């Protein structure tokens, strides 16, 4: 009977959920009699990656009511095991195929609510009055789940002049493309005054972030960390809160499309110093204290009378507007154990390069080499030498000192430590041969090209075509043989999701690339970089709806020079740096029907058209979402589009052209009011 109750309540939680107010865990079986609840012997535990110290997240727990007779099996000395059947020894662990929904554990349903509002914020000593924040905080609230949970997040748009849609970066969204949060592709924007419920399954585990996908809006602050607790490839004792790195300006990101970020600085978890990055920049307000993490220097007992330093898990995420970062901690080596949502065999380094949208899990021992006298160490976030940026010519040495690691919680002193010697700042991804996934993939032959060819070819191209839309400057979806310039521009009021039944030629500005194969076939894509005005930094290319295998990542070569594909357990992730003047070959299995965006994650590049849509197995997508009559998801999307089109159809709702007079933008027309790609 207990097992029956658990299964029934799990099913009810999935199909009849209703959002709760605030950030509370939604118990799976709140209405069961306490006697029944107490007799269910299933795993309830505090995840090792959760908040340890007192705080709003300290009570978070993982729960698995359907797994009666199972126990949590993670320990400080073995983080590879997650859940174990007490009777049979069967496990959910690091080697469980998390891409297979039949092998994913069943957790509980969690509900969160986020209000996005217009705010002002002092992040670095200079006021920013154009912030768009979740629950009036930057970064936004930490959303947590456990491997196998269902998560619903209600978004209430309380902005005055902007729509919004929220993307759950890296979440596979298997068979749930309508929850991917890309306006113009999976939905219309959420109009001011409207709301939308996003629900997705945590088939993966690791670190991600959520952010607005409404043009460049996320760079005004509309983002936050997302953690799905699960196994890790190497042991650790305690995890710290996710660490978000970003560049920051003091004009809106929408204005930065014209004028660049003004009085630029670097923030670590929402804190920076405007005078440190920009020489001569004023700090009219109090500069916040540097972001700080604390380590304990006491030794941890192990087997027998042995001891070792305490080990910490750090989750490092790049959420920038246009900056690739190099992260390091003085005198502390980093053991890298995860890249994006993919657990990897660990390797040790003194620094890591993190492209926009990329995430790394690193384990750090409380064992500085050598220790400083006062126990304080700089956390550094350099800008990599991308797109003409040159560290040797930067006019403010020490700008990269973004945070502090302290062993003495009472200390307020600034560190005196020196950086690691010869930290590489070149614009290149982490070494290809180091990113070895724990669960191996063997990539099959390409189904989308004739035998003997490498894959469909796409070129990142720079140009100008203001007749398409004012910011049309980048393209990646054209036929490589002719270098066709096809910058993407979506239609906010008529998303691809509402057109899955379409036949014939797609609107060329939507840059739809059909991939109609079986759920076991592989699609290969060759994406080439080209030199732009003498420089071409690495573009962080992100594919929605999939992890992809990186079959080759080649710098300083013109395809197909040096072609040598790796199909046996190649690196895989969801963001890859397209090398400077080189190419990447990626592959994904067509097992997730729907329309999936591929784009550069440099915000202004995407808004200038550097994106395209993969329409994967269109007929299978139509089977899932046949029409408005038979699909609740399409009915919900249609209602959202009606509300958006009504709001946008009244030009007095648009951002005032003069910044203050409602309706002043009416005279410039829709093209002038919405000048970019929309992505």
Residue pairs with C-beta under 8 A, 6 or more apart in sequence:
2 36
2 39
2 40
2 68
3 66
3 68
5 29
5 32
5 36
5 40
6 28
6 29
6 40
6 42
6 65
6 66
6 68
7 66
9 28
9 29
9 32
9 65
10 28
10 65
10 66
10 106
10 108
13 26
13 28
13 108
13 109
13 150
14 109
14 150
17 26
17 109
17 111
17 150
17 152
17 199
18 111
19 111
19 112
19 113
19 152
19 154
19 197
20 26
20 111
20 113
21 113
22 113
23 56
23 112
23 113
23 141
23 143
24 111
25 59
25 60
25 61
25 63
25 108
25 110
26 108
26 109
26 110
26 111
27 63
27 108
28 63
28 65
28 108
28 109
29 36
29 37
29 40
29 65
40 65
40 68
41 68
41 69
42 63
42 64
42 65
42 66
42 67
42 68
42 69
42 70
43 62
43 63
43 64
43 67
43 70
43 71
43 72
43 83
44 61
44 62
44 63
44 64
45 61
45 62
45 72
46 60
46 61
46 62
47 60
47 61
47 62
47 74
47 146
47 229
48 74
48 76
48 79
48 229
48 236
48 238
48 239
48 313
49 227
49 229
49 232
49 239
49 313
49 315
50 57
50 58
50 60
50 144
50 229
50 239
51 57
51 58
51 60
51 241
52 58
52 238
52 239
57 142
57 144
60 144
62 72
62 107
62 146
62 147
62 229
63 107
63 108
63 146
64 70
64 83
64 105
64 106
64 107
64 108
64 148
65 106
65 108
66 106
67 83
67 85
67 105
67 106
69 85
69 86
69 87
70 83
70 84
70 85
70 86
71 83
71 84
71 86
72 82
72 83
72 84
73 81
73 82
73 83
73 84
73 91
73 93
74 81
74 82
74 231
75 81
75 235
76 235
76 236
76 237
76 300
76 311
77 235
77 302
78 235
79 231
79 232
79 233
79 234
79 235
79 236
80 93
80 94
80 95
80 231
80 232
80 233
81 91
81 93
81 94
81 231
82 91
82 92
82 93
82 94
82 96
82 105
82 147
82 230
82 231
83 91
83 92
83 93
83 105
84 90
84 91
84 92
85 91
92 103
92 105
92 147
93 231
94 231
94 232
94 233
94 343
94 438
94 439
95 438
95 439
96 103
96 104
97 103
97 439
98 104
98 147
98 203
98 204
98 205
98 230
98 439
99 172
99 203
99 547
101 174
101 201
101 203
104 147
104 148
104 201
104 203
105 147
105 148
106 148
107 145
107 146
107 147
107 148
107 149
107 150
107 202
108 146
108 149
108 150
109 149
109 150
109 151
109 152
110 144
110 145
110 149
110 150
110 151
110 152
111 151
111 152
111 153
111 154
112 141
112 143
112 151
112 152
112 153
112 154
113 153
113 154
113 156
114 134
114 135
114 140
114 141
114 153
114 154
114 155
114 156
114 166
115 134
115 135
115 136
115 156
115 158
116 132
116 133
116 134
116 155
116 156
116 157
116 158
116 159
116 164
116 212
116 222
117 132
117 133
117 136
117 158
117 159
118 130
118 131
118 132
118 158
118 159
118 160
119 131
119 132
119 133
119 136
119 221
120 127
120 128
120 129
120 130
120 131
121 127
121 128
121 131
121 133
121 138
121 221
122 128
122 285
122 286
122 288
123 138
123 248
123 265
123 267
123 270
123 271
123 272
123 288
124 248
124 265
124 267
124 271
124 272
124 273
124 274
124 283
124 287
124 288
125 273
125 274
125 275
125 283
125 284
125 285
125 286
125 287
125 288
126 250
126 263
126 265
126 274
126 281
126 282
126 283
126 284
126 285
127 250
127 284
127 285
128 221
128 248
128 249
128 250
130 220
130 251
130 252
130 255
131 138
131 220
131 221
132 159
132 162
132 164
132 212
132 217
132 220
132 221
132 222
133 140
133 221
133 222
134 140
134 141
134 222
134 223
134 224
135 141
137 224
137 270
138 221
138 270
139 221
139 223
139 224
139 225
139 244
139 269
139 270
139 319
140 210
140 221
140 222
140 223
140 224
140 225
141 224
142 224
142 225
142 226
142 227
142 241
142 242
143 151
143 153
143 210
143 224
143 225
143 226
143 227
144 226
144 227
144 228
144 229
145 151
145 202
145 226
145 227
145 228
145 229
146 202
146 205
146 228
146 229
146 230
147 202
147 204
147 205
147 228
147 229
147 230
147 231
148 201
148 202
148 203
149 201
149 202
149 228
150 199
150 200
150 201
150 202
151 199
151 200
151 201
151 202
152 197
152 198
152 199
153 166
153 197
153 198
153 199
153 210
154 195
154 196
154 197
154 198
155 164
155 166
155 190
155 195
155 196
155 197
155 198
156 195
157 163
157 164
157 190
157 191
157 192
157 193
157 194
157 195
158 192
158 193
159 192
160 192
161 192
161 653
161 654
161 655
161 656
162 192
162 214
162 217
162 655
163 183
163 188
163 189
163 190
163 191
163 192
163 214
163 492
163 644
163 647
163 648
164 183
164 189
164 190
164 212
164 214
164 217
164 222
165 181
165 182
165 183
165 186
165 187
165 189
165 190
165 196
165 212
165 213
165 214
166 181
166 196
166 198
166 210
166 211
166 212
166 213
166 222
167 180
167 181
167 182
167 210
167 211
167 212
167 213
167 544
168 179
168 180
168 181
168 198
168 200
168 208
168 210
168 226
169 208
169 209
169 210
169 211
169 226
169 357
169 542
169 574
170 204
170 208
170 340
170 341
170 357
170 359
170 574
171 180
171 200
171 202
171 204
171 208
171 226
172 203
172 204
172 545
172 546
172 547
172 592
173 179
173 180
173 200
173 544
173 545
173 592
173 594
174 201
174 203
174 591
174 592
175 592
175 593
175 594
175 624
176 199
176 200
176 201
177 186
177 497
177 545
177 592
177 593
177 594
177 595
177 596
177 621
178 186
178 187
178 497
178 594
178 625
178 633
178 634
178 636
178 637
179 186
179 198
179 199
179 200
180 186
180 544
180 545
180 594
180 596
180 597
181 187
181 198
181 213
182 213
182 544
182 597
182 679
183 189
183 213
183 214
183 490
183 492
183 495
183 678
184 490
184 491
184 492
184 495
184 496
184 678
184 679
185 490
185 495
185 496
185 497
185 595
185 597
185 613
185 679
186 495
186 496
186 497
186 594
186 595
186 637
187 196
187 495
187 497
187 637
187 640
187 641
188 492
188 493
188 494
188 495
188 637
188 640
188 641
188 643
188 644
188 645
189 214
189 492
189 644
190 196
190 640
190 644
191 640
191 643
191 644
191 646
191 647
191 648
192 647
192 653
193 647
194 640
194 643
194 644
194 647
196 640
202 228
204 228
204 230
204 341
205 228
205 229
205 230
205 231
205 341
206 227
206 228
206 230
206 338
206 340
206 341
206 342
206 343
206 359
206 361
207 225
207 226
207 227
207 228
207 242
207 315
207 317
207 338
207 341
207 359
207 361
208 225
208 226
208 227
208 228
208 317
208 340
208 341
208 359
209 223
209 224
209 225
209 226
209 242
209 244
209 317
209 319
209 359
210 223
210 224
210 226
211 218
211 222
211 223
211 224
211 319
212 218
212 222
212 223
213 679
214 678
215 254
215 607
215 676
215 677
215 678
215 679
216 253
216 254
216 256
216 257
216 321
216 603
216 604
216 607
216 676
217 253
217 254
218 253
218 319
218 603
219 246
219 249
219 253
219 256
219 320
219 321
219 603
220 252
220 253
220 254
223 244
223 319
225 241
225 242
225 244
225 315
225 317
227 242
227 315
231 343
232 313
232 337
232 338
232 343
232 361
232 363
233 337
233 338
233 343
233 344
233 345
233 346
233 438
234 335
234 337
234 346
234 363
235 311
235 363
236 311
236 312
236 313
236 363
237 300
237 310
237 311
237 312
238 310
238 311
238 312
238 313
239 312
239 313
239 314
239 315
240 293
240 312
240 313
240 314
240 315
241 269
241 315
242 269
242 315
242 317
243 268
243 269
243 291
243 293
243 314
243 315
243 316
243 317
243 403
244 267
244 268
244 269
244 270
244 317
244 319
245 266
245 267
245 268
245 316
245 317
245 318
245 319
245 320
245 325
245 327
245 354
245 381
245 402
246 266
246 267
246 318
246 319
246 320
246 321
246 323
247 261
247 264
247 265
247 266
247 267
247 320
247 321
247 322
247 323
247 383
248 261
248 264
248 265
248 266
248 267
248 272
249 256
249 260
249 261
249 262
249 263
249 264
249 265
249 321
250 261
250 262
250 263
250 274
251 259
251 261
251 262
253 261
253 321
253 603
254 655
256 262
256 321
256 604
257 471
257 604
257 607
257 675
257 676
261 321
261 322
263 274
263 278
263 281
264 277
264 278
265 272
265 273
265 274
265 276
265 277
265 278
265 281
266 272
266 276
266 277
266 323
266 325
266 381
266 383
266 399
266 400
266 402
267 402
268 290
268 291
268 379
268 381
268 402
268 403
269 291
269 403
270 291
271 288
271 289
271 290
271 291
271 403
272 288
272 402
273 283
273 287
273 288
273 290
274 281
274 282
274 283
274 287
275 281
275 282
275 283
275 287
276 396
276 398
276 399
276 401
277 396
277 399
278 396
279 395
279 396
290 401
290 402
290 403
290 404
291 379
291 402
291 403
291 404
292 403
292 404
292 405
292 406
293 314
293 379
293 403
293 404
293 405
293 406
294 405
294 406
294 407
294 409
295 310
295 312
295 364
295 366
295 405
295 406
295 407
296 310
296 366
296 407
297 309
297 310
297 366
297 375
297 407
298 310
299 307
299 308
299 309
299 310
300 307
300 308
300 309
300 310
301 307
302 308
309 365
309 366
309 367
310 365
310 366
311 363
311 364
311 365
311 366
312 363
312 364
312 365
312 366
313 361
313 362
313 363
314 334
314 361
314 362
314 363
314 364
315 359
315 360
315 361
316 327
316 352
316 354
316 359
316 360
316 361
316 362
317 354
317 358
317 359
318 324
318 325
318 354
318 355
318 356
318 357
318 358
318 359
319 356
319 357
320 356
321 602
321 603
321 604
322 356
322 387
322 602
322 603
322 604
322 605
323 356
323 383
323 384
323 386
324 353
324 354
324 355
324 356
324 383
324 384
324 386
324 427
324 537
324 538
324 540
324 577
325 353
325 354
325 381
325 382
325 383
325 384
326 351
326 352
326 353
326 354
326 380
326 381
326 382
326 383
326 384
326 423
326 424
326 425
327 351
327 352
327 353
327 354
327 360
327 379
327 380
327 381
328 334
328 350
328 351
328 352
328 379
328 380
328 419
328 420
328 423
329 364
329 377
329 378
329 379
329 380
329 405
330 368
330 372
330 377
330 378
330 379
330 380
330 405
330 415
330 417
330 418
330 419
330 420
331 368
331 369
331 370
331 371
331 372
331 377
331 417
331 420
332 364
332 365
332 367
332 368
332 369
332 377
332 405
333 348
333 349
333 350
333 364
333 365
333 369
334 348
334 349
334 350
334 351
334 352
334 362
334 363
334 364
335 346
335 347
335 348
335 362
335 363
335 364
336 344
336 346
336 347
336 348
336 349
336 352
336 360
336 361
336 362
336 430
336 434
337 343
337 344
337 346
337 361
337 362
337 363
338 344
338 359
338 360
338 361
339 358
339 359
339 360
339 430
339 435
339 571
339 573
340 358
340 359
340 547
340 573
340 574
340 575
341 359
341 547
341 573
341 574
342 435
342 437
342 547
342 572
342 573
343 437
343 438
343 439
344 434
344 435
344 436
344 437
344 438
345 436
345 437
345 438
346 363
347 434
349 434
350 420
350 423
351 420
351 423
351 424
352 360
352 362
352 430
353 384
353 424
353 427
353 428
353 429
353 430
354 360
355 429
355 538
355 540
355 575
355 576
355 577
355 601
356 540
356 575
356 601
356 602
356 603
357 540
357 542
357 574
357 575
357 601
358 540
358 573
358 575
360 430
366 407
368 377
372 415
372 416
372 417
373 416
374 408
374 411
374 413
374 415
374 416
375 406
375 407
375 408
375 411
376 404
376 405
376 406
376 407
376 408
376 411
376 413
376 414
376 415
376 416
376 417
377 404
377 405
377 406
377 415
377 417
378 401
378 403
378 404
378 405
378 415
378 417
378 419
379 401
379 402
379 403
379 404
379 405
380 400
380 401
380 402
380 419
380 423
381 400
381 402
381 403
382 391
382 400
382 423
382 425
383 389
383 391
383 400
383 425
384 425
384 426
384 427
384 537
385 391
385 425
385 426
385 427
385 537
386 427
386 537
386 538
386 580
387 427
387 535
387 536
387 537
388 535
388 537
389 537
391 425
400 419
404 414
404 415
427 537
427 538
427 577
427 580
428 538
428 555
428 577
428 579
428 580
429 538
429 553
429 576
429 577
429 579
432 550
432 553
432 571
435 550
435 571
435 573
436 569
436 571
437 569
437 571
437 572
440 568
440 569
441 549
441 569
441 570
441 572
442 567
442 568
442 569
443 522
443 549
443 551
443 567
443 568
443 570
443 587
444 520
444 521
444 522
444 567
445 451
445 522
446 453
446 454
446 455
446 522
446 523
446 524
446 587
447 517
447 518
447 521
447 522
447 523
447 590
448 455
448 456
448 515
448 517
448 521
448 523
448 524
449 455
449 456
449 524
454 524
454 526
454 559
454 560
454 563
454 565
454 585
455 523
455 524
455 525
455 526
455 585
455 587
456 513
456 523
456 524
456 525
456 526
457 479
457 480
457 481
457 526
457 528
457 559
458 476
458 477
458 478
458 480
458 525
458 526
458 527
458 528
458 612
459 475
459 476
459 478
459 480
459 483
459 527
459 528
459 530
460 474
460 475
460 476
460 527
460 528
460 529
460 530
460 536
460 539
460 578
460 600
460 610
461 474
461 475
461 476
461 478
461 483
461 485
461 530
462 473
462 474
462 530
462 532
462 533
463 472
463 473
463 474
463 475
463 485
464 472
464 473
465 472
465 473
465 485
465 487
466 472
468 487
468 489
468 509
468 609
469 487
469 489
469 609
469 671
469 675
469 676
469 677
470 671
470 672
470 675
470 676
471 607
471 608
471 609
471 675
471 676
471 677
472 487
472 489
472 608
472 609
472 677
473 487
473 608
473 609
474 487
474 600
474 605
474 608
474 609
474 610
475 484
475 485
475 486
475 487
475 488
475 609
475 610
476 527
476 598
476 600
476 610
476 611
476 612
477 486
477 488
477 511
477 513
477 611
477 612
478 484
478 485
478 486
480 526
480 528
486 508
486 509
486 511
486 609
486 612
487 509
487 511
487 608
487 609
487 610
487 677
488 509
488 510
488 511
488 599
488 609
488 610
488 611
488 612
488 613
488 677
488 679
489 509
489 510
489 609
489 676
489 677
489 678
490 496
490 509
490 510
490 677
490 678
490 679
491 507
491 510
491 678
492 644
492 648
492 674
492 678
493 641
493 644
493 645
493 648
494 641
495 637
495 641
496 510
496 512
496 595
496 613
496 615
497 594
497 595
497 625
497 634
497 637
498 634
498 637
498 638
498 641
500 595
500 618
500 621
500 622
500 625
501 622
501 626
501 627
506 512
510 613
511 611
511 612
511 613
512 595
512 612
512 613
512 615
513 612
513 613
513 614
513 615
514 615
514 618
515 523
515 590
515 614
515 615
515 616
515 617
516 617
516 618
516 619
517 523
517 590
517 617
518 590
518 617
519 589
519 590
519 591
519 617
519 620
520 589
520 591
521 589
521 590
522 587
522 588
522 589
522 590
523 587
523 588
523 589
523 590
523 614
524 551
524 585
524 586
524 587
525 585
525 586
525 587
526 559
526 583
526 584
526 585
527 541
527 578
527 583
527 584
527 585
527 586
528 558
528 559
528 578
528 582
528 583
529 536
529 538
529 539
529 578
529 579
529 580
529 581
529 582
529 583
530 536
530 581
531 581
536 580
536 581
537 580
538 577
538 578
538 579
538 580
539 577
539 578
539 600
539 602
539 605
539 610
540 575
540 576
540 577
540 578
540 600
540 601
540 602
541 575
541 576
541 577
541 578
541 584
541 586
541 598
541 599
541 600
541 601
542 574
542 575
542 597
542 598
542 599
542 600
542 601
543 574
543 586
543 588
543 596
543 597
543 598
543 614
544 574
544 596
544 597
544 598
545 592
545 594
545 596
545 614
545 616
546 574
546 588
546 589
546 592
546 596
547 572
547 573
547 574
547 588
548 572
548 573
548 574
548 576
548 586
548 587
548 588
549 567
549 570
549 571
549 572
549 586
549 587
549 588
550 570
550 571
550 572
550 573
550 576
550 584
550 585
550 586
551 565
551 566
551 567
551 570
551 585
551 586
551 587
552 563
552 564
552 565
552 566
552 583
552 584
552 585
553 571
553 576
553 577
553 579
553 582
553 584
553 585
554 561
554 562
554 563
554 579
554 582
554 583
554 584
555 579
555 580
555 581
555 582
556 579
556 580
556 581
556 582
557 581
557 582
557 583
558 583
559 583
563 585
565 585
567 587
575 601
576 584
576 586
577 584
578 584
578 600
590 616
590 617
592 616
593 616
593 617
593 618
593 620
593 621
593 623
593 624
594 615
594 616
594 621
595 613
595 614
595 615
595 616
595 621
596 613
596 614
596 616
597 611
597 612
597 613
597 614
597 679
598 611
598 612
598 613
598 614
599 606
599 610
599 611
599 612
599 679
600 606
600 610
600 611
602 610
606 677
606 679
607 676
607 677
607 678
607 679
608 676
608 677
609 677
611 677
611 679
615 621
624 631
625 631
625 633
625 634
627 634
628 634
628 635
628 638
647 653
648 654
651 663
651 665
651 666
651 673
652 662
652 663
652 666
654 665
654 666
654 673
655 665
655 673
656 662
656 663
656 664
656 665
657 664
657 665
657 667
657 668
657 672
658 664
665 672
665 673
